Amino acid sequence: MNIKTELTLVESRINEFTDKWTEMNGGNKIVFSDATYPAPGEIPGFVELENTIETVAFLRKSLVQEKLIAQGQIDLSKALSLPKFEVSYYYLGLNSQTYHGIHLGFPIPLWENNYRTDFYKSKSAYSSLEIESHRNEHFYQTKQLYGKYEALKETLKEYKSVLDSRITESY
């Protein structure tokens, strides 16, 4: 009796979902012609899978670009802290007198970009830590999912062996 009740409830839910799919498909009923499941493909080993996932991860690529930008900012701030050299020609006319000549300058930026290089170095170090954190997170997440995959794969083998033994017993 309980199994019949559960079967009725499941069939009712199937009808609900079929009606919802028909509604979402503009009133055209969806017909499933093939009810066989494709054979699952082989998943590569854990190390290869982890490397593949890590190389295509968008967030990792973004973090690597942030680190490259921080490295470029370090180089730029070092270049901006170097002394500059300026040469110019001045002309000044006052009443009846004129003054003209060459002006040479060598300003030394003592406090102009005082802590900017240190800031960008710390930003680069932070970017490196973010990349490492992302890599660890992905590694353990992939490891967990791969462990589930291995366990379910073994369970599937056991189910197949039990089913095959029952089929051969019935004949």
Backbone as a printed PyTorch tensor [residue, N CA C, xyz], in Angstrom:
tensor([[[  0.8260,  -1.1960,   0.0000],
         [  0.0000,   0.0000,   0.0000],
         [  0.8710,   1.2610,   0.0000]],

        [[  1.9280,   1.2680,   0.8340],
         [  2.8280,   2.4320,   0.8950],
         [  3.5250,   2.6690,  -0.4360]],

        [[  3.9370,   1.5860,  -1.0600],
         [  4.6290,   1.7130,  -2.3460],
         [  3.6790,   2.2440,  -3.4060]],

        [[  2.4220,   1.7860,  -3.4060],
         [  1.4400,   2.3040,  -4.3680],
         [  1.2080,   3.7910,  -4.1420]],

        [[  1.1450,   4.2140,  -2.8940],
         [  0.9560,   5.6370,  -2.5820],
         [  2.1430,   6.4550,  -3.0740]],

        [[  3.3490,   5.9550,  -2.8220],
         [  4.5440,   6.6640,  -3.2990],
         [  4.5770,   6.7220,  -4.8150]],

        [[  4.2000,   5.6270,  -5.4780],
         [  4.1610,   5.5940,  -6.9370],
         [  3.1690,   6.6300,  -7.4620]],

        [[  2.0130,   6.7320,  -6.8460],
         [  1.0110,   7.7100,  -7.2580],
         [  1.5420,   9.1320,  -7.0840]],

        [[  2.2130,   9.3910,  -5.9610],
         [  2.7770,  10.7260,  -5.7230],
         [  3.8660,  11.0620,  -6.7430]],

        [[  4.7000,  10.0810,  -7.0500],
         [  5.7660,  10.3110,  -8.0340],
         [  5.1730,  10.5650,  -9.4060]],

        [[  4.1710,   9.7840,  -9.7980],
         [  3.5210,  10.0080, -11.1000],
         [  2.8520,  11.3770, -11.1460]],

        [[  2.2840,  11.7990, -10.0450],
         [  1.6750,  13.1270,  -9.9710],
         [  2.7270,  14.2130, -10.1540]],

        [[  3.8770,  14.0690,  -9.5150],
         [  4.9570,  15.0590,  -9.6750],
         [  5.4800,  15.0800, -11.1050]],

        [[  5.5640,  13.8860, -11.7270],
         [  6.0070,  13.8100, -13.1210],
         [  5.0400,  14.5830, -14.0090]],

        [[  3.7430,  14.4210, -13.7740],
         [  2.7370,  15.1510, -14.5610],
         [  2.8460,  16.6510, -14.3280]],

        [[  3.0940,  17.0660, -13.0730],
         [  3.2730,  18.4920, -12.7760],
         [  4.4510,  19.0630, -13.5530]],

        [[  5.5750,  18.3540, -13.5320],
         [  6.7550,  18.8360, -14.2400],
         [  6.5420,  18.8350, -15.7560]],

        [[  5.8430,  17.8360, -16.2610],
         [  5.5650,  17.7830, -17.6980],
         [  4.7000,  18.9690, -18.1060]],

        [[  3.6970,  19.2800, -17.3010],
         [  2.8530,  20.4450, -17.5920],
         [  3.6600,  21.7450, -17.5150]],

        [[  4.5360,  21.8450, -16.5340],
         [  5.3630,  23.0560, -16.3920],
         [  6.2950,  23.2080, -17.5950]],

        [[  6.9040,  22.0920, -18.0630],
         [  7.7750,  22.1480, -19.2370],
         [  6.9930,  22.5360, -20.4800]],

        [[  5.7630,  22.0130, -20.6010],
         [  4.9190,  22.3580, -21.7430],
         [  4.6000,  23.8460, -21.7140]],

        [[  4.2940,  24.3580, -20.5290],
         [  4.0180,  25.7950, -20.3910],
         [  5.2510,  26.6200, -20.7790]],

        [[  6.4140,  26.2170, -20.3090],
         [  7.6460,  26.9540, -20.5970],
         [  8.0460,  26.8380, -22.0660]],

        [[  7.5570,  25.7910, -22.7560],
         [  7.8850,  25.5760, -24.1550],
         [  6.8430,  26.1890, -25.0830]],

        [[  6.0270,  27.0900, -24.5700],
         [  5.0480,  27.7800, -25.4100],
         [  3.8390,  26.9310, -25.7500]],

        [[  3.5090,  25.9620, -24.9300],
         [  2.3360,  25.1210, -25.1770],
         [  2.6430,  23.8840, -25.9950]],

        [[  3.8610,  23.7400, -26.4850],
         [  4.2430,  22.5560, -27.2500],
         [  4.7460,  21.4860, -26.2850]],

        [[  4.1510,  20.3160, -26.3840],
         [  4.5220,  19.2370, -25.4760],
         [  5.9130,  18.7170, -25.8230]],

        [[  6.6850,  18.4480, -24.7980],
         [  8.0270,  17.9070, -24.9900],
         [  7.9230,  16.3900, -24.9510]],

        [[  8.4720,  15.7510, -25.9750],
         [  8.4210,  14.2960, -26.0560],
         [  9.8440,  13.7730, -25.9270]],

        [[ 10.0250,  12.8790, -24.9780],
         [ 11.3210,  12.2360, -24.8030],
         [ 11.3050,  10.9210, -25.5680]],

        [[ 12.0580,  10.8670, -26.6510],
         [ 12.0380,   9.6770, -27.4880],
         [ 13.0720,   8.6470, -27.0360]],

        [[ 14.1210,   9.0830, -26.3850],
         [ 15.1760,   8.1610, -25.9840],
         [ 15.2900,   8.1650, -24.4630]],

        [[ 15.0730,   7.0360, -23.8450],
         [ 15.1150,   6.9510, -22.3870],
         [ 16.3720,   6.2440, -21.8890]],

        [[ 17.3210,   6.0170, -22.7760],
         [ 18.5540,   5.3540, -22.3360],
         [ 19.5820,   6.4090, -21.9600]],

        [[ 20.3340,   6.1020, -20.9500],
         [ 21.3750,   7.0090, -20.5040],
         [ 22.6700,   6.7060, -21.2450]],

        [[ 23.3830,   7.7240, -21.6400],
         [ 24.6610,   7.4620, -22.3000],
         [ 25.6680,   6.9070, -21.2920]],

        [[ 26.5890,   6.1420, -21.8070],
         [ 27.6190,   5.5760, -20.9380],
         [ 28.5070,   6.7140, -20.4210]],

        [[ 28.7940,   6.7100, -19.1400],
         [ 29.6250,   7.7970, -18.6140],
         [ 31.0440,   7.7050, -19.1570]],

        [[ 31.5820,   8.8420, -19.5070],
         [ 32.9440,   8.8890, -20.0110],
         [ 33.9380,   8.7680, -18.8610]],

        [[ 35.1230,   8.4090, -19.1930],
         [ 36.1590,   8.2810, -18.1700],
         [ 36.6940,   9.6540, -17.7970]],

        [[ 36.7900,   9.8800, -16.5330],
         [ 37.3670,  11.1220, -16.0240],
         [ 38.8510,  10.8750, -15.8320]],

        [[ 39.6930,  11.8140, -16.2420],
         [ 41.1330,  11.6060, -16.0820],
         [ 41.5170,  11.5270, -14.6060]],

        [[ 42.7590,  11.1870, -14.3530],
         [ 43.2620,  11.1030, -12.9900],
         [ 43.1650,  12.4340, -12.2630]],

        [[ 43.2680,  12.3700, -10.9410],
         [ 43.0500,  13.5650, -10.1200],
         [ 44.0320,  14.6820, -10.4600]],

        [[ 45.2990,  14.3610, -10.6150],
         [ 46.3130,  15.4010, -10.8680],
         [ 46.0380,  16.0890, -12.1970]],

        [[ 45.7510,  15.3100, -13.2300],
         [ 45.4660,  15.8870, -14.5530],
         [ 44.1910,  16.7160, -14.5220]],

        [[ 43.1730,  16.2110, -13.8240],
         [ 41.9110,  16.9320, -13.7020],
         [ 42.1150,  18.2520, -12.9680]],

        [[ 42.8640,  18.2180, -11.8760],
         [ 43.1390,  19.4350, -11.0980],
         [ 43.8820,  20.4620, -11.9410]],

        [[ 44.8870,  20.0230, -12.6910],
         [ 45.6370,  20.9590, -13.5450],
         [ 44.7540,  21.5490, -14.6390]],

        [[ 43.8800,  20.7470, -15.2190],
         [ 42.9650,  21.2390, -16.2560],
         [ 42.0120,  22.2850, -15.6920]],

        [[ 41.4430,  21.9880, -14.5360],
         [ 40.5070,  22.9340, -13.9120],
         [ 41.2260,  24.2210, -13.5460]],

        [[ 42.4270,  24.1060, -13.0270],
         [ 43.1670,  25.2920, -12.5780],
         [ 43.5930,  26.1750, -13.7500]],

        [[ 43.9120,  25.5800, -14.8970],
         [ 44.3460,  26.3890, -16.0300],
         [ 43.2050,  27.1510, -16.6870]],

        [[ 41.9670,  26.6550, -16.5710],
         [ 40.8520,  27.3430, -17.2130],
         [ 40.0350,  28.1910, -16.2490]],

        [[ 40.4270,  28.2310, -14.9820],
         [ 39.6690,  28.9820, -13.9790],
         [ 39.7610,  30.4810, -14.2620]],

        [[ 38.6090,  31.1050, -14.4340],
         [ 38.5710,  32.5430, -14.7440],
         [ 39.1090,  33.3810, -13.5990]],

        [[ 38.7370,  33.0400, -12.3780],
         [ 39.1760,  33.8170, -11.2210],
         [ 40.6840,  33.7720, -11.0720]],

        [[ 41.2880,  32.6250, -11.3300],
         [ 42.7510,  32.5120, -11.2500],
         [ 43.4090,  33.4090, -12.2920]],

        [[ 42.8650,  33.3980, -13.4980],
         [ 43.4260,  34.2580, -14.5490],
         [ 43.3150,  35.7250, -14.1490]],

        [[ 42.2000,  36.0900, -13.5590],
         [ 41.9950,  37.4600, -13.1010],
         [ 43.0050,  37.8320, -12.0130]],

        [[ 43.2290,  36.9210, -11.0770],
         [ 44.1860,  37.1830,  -9.9930],
         [ 45.6140,  37.2980, -10.5180]],

        [[ 45.9580,  36.4680, -11.5030],
         [ 47.2940,  36.5560, -12.1000],
         [ 47.4700,  37.9050, -12.7950]],

        [[ 46.4200,  38.3820, -13.4740],
         [ 46.5040,  39.6870, -14.1260],
         [ 46.6540,  40.8120, -13.1050]],

        [[ 45.9530,  40.7000, -11.9670],
         [ 46.1090,  41.7070, -10.9160],
         [ 47.5340,  41.7280, -10.3950]],

        [[ 48.1460,  40.5470, -10.2750],
         [ 49.5310,  40.4930,  -9.8050],
         [ 50.4670,  41.1420, -10.8260]],

        [[ 50.2370,  40.8860, -12.1090],
         [ 51.0630,  41.5050, -13.1530],
         [ 50.9050,  43.0240, -13.1480]],

        [[ 49.6880,  43.4880, -12.9180],
         [ 49.4530,  44.9330, -12.8480],
         [ 50.1920,  45.5230, -11.6570]],

        [[ 50.1300,  44.8460, -10.5150],
         [ 50.8370,  45.3300,  -9.3240],
         [ 52.3360,  45.3560,  -9.5730]],

        [[ 52.8590,  44.3490, -10.2790],
         [ 54.2900,  44.3270, -10.6000],
         [ 54.6600,  45.5020, -11.5070]],

        [[ 53.8020,  45.8090, -12.4750],
         [ 54.0370,  46.9670, -13.3410],
         [ 53.9710,  48.2770, -12.5700]],

        [[ 53.0670,  48.3500, -11.5890],
         [ 52.9590,  49.5540, -10.7740],
         [ 54.2000,  49.7420,  -9.8980]],

        [[ 54.8040,  48.6420,  -9.4630],
         [ 56.0530,  48.7450,  -8.6990],
         [ 57.1340,  49.3540,  -9.5720]],

        [[ 57.2750,  48.8450, -10.7820],
         [ 58.2860,  49.3780, -11.6950],
         [ 58.0310,  50.8480, -12.0180]],

        [[ 56.7680,  51.2000, -12.2080],
         [ 56.4290,  52.5880, -12.5150],
         [ 56.7370,  53.5070, -11.3370]],

        [[ 56.4020,  53.0910, -10.1350],
         [ 56.6660,  53.9510,  -8.9770],
         [ 58.1600,  54.1020,  -8.7340]],

        [[ 58.9500,  53.0620,  -9.0430],
         [ 60.4060,  53.1890,  -8.9300],
         [ 60.9290,  54.1930,  -9.9560]],

        [[ 60.3690,  54.1290, -11.1600],
         [ 60.8070,  55.0660, -12.1990],
         [ 60.4090,  56.4920, -11.8500]],

        [[ 59.2520,  56.6730, -11.2300],
         [ 58.8120,  58.0200, -10.8680],
         [ 59.6120,  58.5990,  -9.7050]],

        [[ 60.2480,  57.7480,  -8.9240],
         [ 61.0210,  58.2590,  -7.7870],
         [ 62.4410,  58.6390,  -8.1850]],

        [[ 62.8070,  58.4060,  -9.4350],
         [ 64.1360,  58.8210,  -9.9050],
         [ 64.1510,  60.3290, -10.1490]],

        [[ 65.3150,  60.9610,  -9.9900],
         [ 65.3950,  62.4020, -10.2730],
         [ 65.1130,  62.6790, -11.7470]],

        [[ 64.5130,  63.8230, -11.9880],
         [ 64.1780,  64.2160, -13.3530],
         [ 65.1500,  65.3110, -13.7990]],

        [[ 65.2550,  65.4400, -15.0630],
         [ 66.1520,  66.4420, -15.6220],
         [ 65.3260,  67.3230, -16.5380]],

        [[ 65.4560,  68.6160, -16.3890],
         [ 64.6910,  69.5140, -17.2450],
         [ 65.6010,  70.5880, -17.8180]],

        [[ 65.3420,  70.9170, -19.0800],
         [ 66.0580,  71.9660, -19.8000],
         [ 65.0040,  72.8280, -20.4670]],

        [[ 65.1710,  74.1420, -20.3530],
         [ 64.2080,  75.0280, -20.9930],
         [ 64.8750,  76.3470, -21.3530]],

        [[ 64.1870,  77.0970, -22.1780],
         [ 64.6650,  78.4050, -22.6000],
         [ 63.6660,  79.4370, -22.0890]],

        [[ 64.1670,  80.4400, -21.3860],
         [ 63.3100,  81.4760, -20.8330],
         [ 63.5630,  82.8000, -21.5360]],

        [[ 62.4920,  83.5520, -21.6870],
         [ 62.5770,  84.9090, -22.2360],
         [ 61.6400,  85.7830, -21.4160]],

        [[ 62.1440,  86.9160, -20.9970],
         [ 61.3520,  87.8280, -20.1990],
         [ 61.6310,  89.2520, -20.6880]],

        [[ 60.5920,  89.9500, -21.0260],
         [ 60.7580,  91.3390, -21.4830],
         [ 60.0840,  92.2890, -20.5170]],

        [[ 60.8580,  93.1670, -19.8690],
         [ 60.3320,  94.1580, -18.9410],
         [ 60.7210,  95.5540, -19.4470]],

        [[ 59.7540,  96.3820, -19.5940],
         [ 59.9720,  97.7600, -20.0730],
         [ 60.9260,  97.7710, -21.2570]],

        [[ 62.1080,  98.2420, -21.0660],
         [ 63.0510,  98.3250, -22.1890],
         [ 64.1180,  97.2470, -22.0860]],

        [[ 64.0580,  96.4310, -21.0820],
         [ 65.0820,  95.4020, -20.9140],
         [ 64.5060,  94.0290, -21.2470]],

        [[ 65.3550,  93.2060, -21.8090],
         [ 64.9570,  91.8190, -22.1050],
         [ 65.9500,  90.8710, -21.4420]],

        [[ 65.3880,  89.8290, -20.9060],
         [ 66.2110,  88.7860, -20.2950],
         [ 65.8870,  87.4820, -20.9980]],

        [[ 66.9020,  86.7710, -21.3530],
         [ 66.6930,  85.4620, -21.9760],
         [ 67.8860,  84.5760, -21.6400]],

        [[ 67.6120,  83.2800, -21.6810],
         [ 68.6860,  82.3460, -21.3720],
         [ 68.1830,  80.9240, -21.1960]],

        [[ 69.1180,  80.0600, -20.9900],
         [ 68.8180,  78.6280, -20.8260],
         [ 68.6820,  78.3250, -19.3360]],

        [[ 67.7130,  77.4880, -19.0270],
         [ 67.4880,  77.0860, -17.6450],
         [ 67.7260,  75.5700, -17.5520]],

        [[ 68.5660,  75.1400, -16.6440],
         [ 68.8290,  73.7290, -16.3980],
         [ 68.3130,  73.3960, -15.0080]],

        [[ 67.6200,  72.2610, -14.9090],
         [ 67.0830,  71.8780, -13.6060],
         [ 67.2690,  70.4000, -13.3390]],

        [[ 67.4000,  70.0870, -12.0650],
         [ 67.5850,  68.7050, -11.6440],
         [ 66.8390,  68.5060, -10.3320]],

        [[ 65.4720,  68.4300, -10.3960],
         [ 64.7100,  68.2730,  -9.1570],
         [ 64.8480,  66.8550,  -8.5900]],

        [[ 65.0020,  66.7610,  -7.2950],
         [ 65.1200,  65.4750,  -6.6240],
         [ 63.8260,  65.2380,  -5.8380]],

        [[ 63.0760,  64.2150,  -6.2230],
         [ 61.8030,  63.9530,  -5.5370],
         [ 62.0270,  63.2330,  -4.2000]],

        [[ 62.2110,  63.9910,  -3.1450],
         [ 62.4710,  63.3780,  -1.8480],
         [ 61.2210,  62.7910,  -1.2260]],

        [[ 60.1160,  63.5240,  -1.2180],
         [ 58.9000,  63.0650,  -0.5500],
         [ 57.7190,  62.9050,  -1.5180]],

        [[ 58.0010,  63.0120,  -2.8000],
         [ 56.9160,  62.9900,  -3.7780],
         [ 56.1670,  61.6490,  -3.7810]],

        [[ 56.8790,  60.5480,  -3.9080],
         [ 56.2700,  59.2140,  -3.9300],
         [ 56.8590,  58.3920,  -2.7870]],

        [[ 56.7460,  58.9260,  -1.6010],
         [ 57.4650,  58.3830,  -0.4610],
         [ 57.1550,  56.9140,  -0.1850]],

        [[ 55.8860,  56.5530,  -0.0550],
         [ 55.5340,  55.1820,   0.3070],
         [ 54.8200,  54.4360,  -0.8150]],

        [[ 54.8130,  54.9970,  -1.9890],
         [ 54.0780,  54.3840,  -3.0880],
         [ 54.6750,  53.0330,  -3.4990]],

        [[ 55.9930,  52.9300,  -3.5810],
         [ 56.6330,  51.6680,  -3.9580],
         [ 56.3340,  50.5840,  -2.9350]],

        [[ 56.4020,  50.9340,  -1.6510],
         [ 56.0940,  49.9600,  -0.6030],
         [ 54.6390,  49.5030,  -0.6920]],

        [[ 53.7500,  50.4290,  -1.0000],
         [ 52.3340,  50.0850,  -1.1440],
         [ 52.1330,  49.0760,  -2.2700]],

        [[ 52.7580,  49.3090,  -3.4200],
         [ 52.5910,  48.4030,  -4.5460],
         [ 53.2840,  47.0690,  -4.3050]],

        [[ 54.3770,  47.0630,  -3.5440],
         [ 55.0130,  45.7890,  -3.1940],
         [ 54.0820,  44.9630,  -2.3050]],

        [[ 53.4490,  45.6200,  -1.3560],
         [ 52.5200,  44.8920,  -0.4890],
         [ 51.2900,  44.4390,  -1.2830]],

        [[ 50.8640,  45.2310,  -2.2500],
         [ 49.7370,  44.8360,  -3.1000],
         [ 50.0980,  43.6110,  -3.9390]],

        [[ 51.3290,  43.5610,  -4.4340],
         [ 51.7920,  42.4080,  -5.2000],
         [ 51.8680,  41.1630,  -4.3170]],

        [[ 52.3570,  41.3300,  -3.0910],
         [ 52.4170,  40.1980,  -2.1590],
         [ 51.0100,  39.6990,  -1.8370]],

        [[ 50.0730,  40.6230,  -1.6650],
         [ 48.6850,  40.2460,  -1.3980],
         [ 48.0990,  39.4800,  -2.5770]],

        [[ 48.4150,  39.9210,  -3.7950],
         [ 47.9260,  39.2170,  -4.9850],
         [ 48.4820,  37.7970,  -5.0380]],

        [[ 49.7470,  37.6330,  -4.6740],
         [ 50.3430,  36.2930,  -4.6440],
         [ 49.6250,  35.4060,  -3.6270]],

        [[ 49.3040,  35.9740,  -2.4750],
         [ 48.5880,  35.2070,  -1.4520],
         [ 47.1800,  34.8460,  -1.9020]],

        [[ 46.5290,  35.7520,  -2.6160],
         [ 45.1870,  35.4590,  -3.1380],
         [ 45.2360,  34.3190,  -4.1520]],

        [[ 46.2580,  34.3110,  -5.0070],
         [ 46.4080,  33.2400,  -5.9940],
         [ 46.6080,  31.9060,  -5.2880]],

        [[ 47.4600,  31.9100,  -4.2680],
         [ 47.7120,  30.6750,  -3.5240],
         [ 46.4570,  30.2000,  -2.7900]],

        [[ 45.7170,  31.1370,  -2.2200],
         [ 44.4720,  30.7970,  -1.5290],
         [ 43.4670,  30.1980,  -2.5080]],

        [[ 43.3530,  30.8100,  -3.6790],
         [ 42.4310,  30.3030,  -4.7080],
         [ 42.8460,  28.8990,  -5.1400]],

        [[ 44.1430,  28.7020,  -5.3150],
         [ 44.6370,  27.3930,  -5.7380],
         [ 44.3210,  26.3250,  -4.6800]],

        [[ 44.5380,  26.6550,  -3.4000],
         [ 44.2310,  25.7020,  -2.3270],
         [ 42.7390,  25.3790,  -2.2790]],

        [[ 41.9190,  26.4180,  -2.4160],
         [ 40.4730,  26.2180,  -2.3880],
         [ 40.0340,  25.2810,  -3.5050]],

        [[ 40.5360,  25.5320,  -4.7160],
         [ 40.1820,  24.6850,  -5.8570],
         [ 40.7030,  23.2700,  -5.6720]],

        [[ 41.9130,  23.1360,  -5.1480],
         [ 42.5130,  21.8190,  -4.9670],
         [ 41.6440,  20.9610,  -4.0580]],

        [[ 41.2730,  21.5000,  -2.9000],
         [ 40.5060,  20.7010,  -1.9480],
         [ 39.0580,  20.4910,  -2.3840]],

        [[ 38.5030,  21.4450,  -3.0970],
         [ 37.1560,  21.2650,  -3.6310],
         [ 37.1630,  20.1590,  -4.6870]],

        [[ 38.1550,  20.1810,  -5.5690],
         [ 38.2720,  19.1540,  -6.5940],
         [ 38.5540,  17.7940,  -5.9640]],

        [[ 39.3960,  17.7880,  -4.9340],
         [ 39.7160,  16.5370,  -4.2410],
         [ 38.4560,  15.9260,  -3.6190]],

        [[ 37.6370,  16.7680,  -3.0180],
         [ 36.4010,  16.2950,  -2.3980],
         [ 35.4540,  15.7140,  -3.4560]],

        [[ 35.2680,  16.4470,  -4.5530],
         [ 34.3740,  15.9620,  -5.6080],
         [ 34.9220,  14.6960,  -6.2680]],

        [[ 36.2460,  14.6170,  -6.4300],
         [ 36.8460,  13.4330,  -7.0300],
         [ 36.6760,  12.2260,  -6.1080]],

        [[ 36.7670,  12.4560,  -4.8030],
         [ 36.5270,  11.3810,  -3.8420],
         [ 35.1040,  10.8580,  -3.9380]],

        [[ 34.1350,  11.7740,  -4.0650],
         [ 32.7410,  11.3550,  -4.2440],
         [ 32.5840,  10.5550,  -5.5410]],

        [[ 33.2520,  11.0220,  -6.5920],
         [ 33.1890,  10.3330,  -7.8820],
         [ 33.7130,   8.9070,  -7.7510]],

        [[ 34.8440,   8.7430,  -7.0940],
         [ 35.4280,   7.4060,  -6.9270],
         [ 34.4890,   6.5030,  -6.1250]],

        [[ 33.8970,   7.0400,  -5.0430],
         [ 32.9850,   6.2410,  -4.2130],
         [ 31.7440,   5.8270,  -5.0070]],

        [[ 31.1770,   6.7630,  -5.7660],
         [ 29.9930,   6.4350,  -6.5650],
         [ 30.3230,   5.4710,  -7.6970]],

        [[ 31.5190,   5.5520,  -8.2190],
         [ 31.9500,   4.6350,  -9.2720],
         [ 32.0260,   3.2030,  -8.7200]],

        [[ 32.5500,   3.0690,  -7.5180],
         [ 32.6060,   1.7430,  -6.8870],
         [ 31.2030,   1.2210,  -6.5850]],

        [[ 30.3200,   2.0950,  -6.1130],
         [ 28.9400,   1.6900,  -5.8380],
         [ 28.2490,   1.2250,  -7.1180]],

        [[ 28.4850,   1.9290,  -8.2060],
         [ 27.9040,   1.5350,  -9.4950],
         [ 28.4040,   0.1660,  -9.9260]],

        [[ 29.6820,  -0.1010,  -9.7270],
         [ 30.2230,  -1.4270, -10.0730],
         [ 29.5440,  -2.5190,  -9.2480]],

        [[ 29.3460,  -2.2270,  -7.9520],
         [ 28.6850,  -3.2140,  -7.0940],
         [ 27.2500,  -3.4530,  -7.5440]],

        [[ 26.5280,  -2.3830,  -7.8700],
         [ 25.1590,  -2.5360,  -8.3590],
         [ 25.1290,  -3.3620,  -9.6430]],

        [[ 26.0490,  -3.0960, -10.5410],
         [ 26.0840,  -3.8440, -11.8020],
         [ 26.3660,  -5.3130, -11.5540]],

        [[ 27.2890,  -5.6010, -10.6520],
         [ 27.6060,  -7.0110, -10.3840],
         [ 26.4180,  -7.7200,  -9.7420]],

        [[ 25.7190,  -7.0580,  -8.8070],
         [ 24.5390,  -7.6640,  -8.1860],
         [ 23.4490,  -7.8620,  -9.2210]],

        [[ 23.2310,  -6.8630, -10.0640],
         [ 22.1930,  -6.9700, -11.0970],
         [ 22.5300,  -8.0660, -12.0920]],

        [[ 23.7850,  -8.1590, -12.5060],
         [ 24.1930,  -9.2120, -13.4420],
         [ 24.0350, -10.5980, -12.8210]],

        [[ 24.3550, -10.7180, -11.5410],
         [ 24.2080, -12.0450, -10.8800],
         [ 22.7460, -12.4170, -10.7550]],

        [[ 21.8680, -11.4690, -10.5110],
         [ 20.4370, -11.7720, -10.4030],
         [ 19.8450, -12.1270, -11.7600]],

        [[ 20.3520, -11.4780, -12.8070],
         [ 19.8530, -11.7760, -14.1530],
         [ 20.2590, -13.1890, -14.5370]],

        [[ 21.5040, -13.5550, -14.2430],
         [ 21.9450, -14.9030, -14.5970],
         [ 21.2600, -15.9800, -13.7440]],

        [[ 20.8870, -15.6480, -12.4840],
         [ 20.1730, -16.5860, -11.6340],
         [ 18.7510, -16.8410, -12.1320]],

        [[ 18.1370, -15.8040, -12.6980],
         [ 16.7420, -15.9470, -13.1350],
         [ 16.6360, -16.7750, -14.4150]],

        [[ 17.7200, -16.8980, -15.1740],
         [ 17.6650, -17.7060, -16.3980],
         [ 18.1290, -19.0480, -16.0750]]])
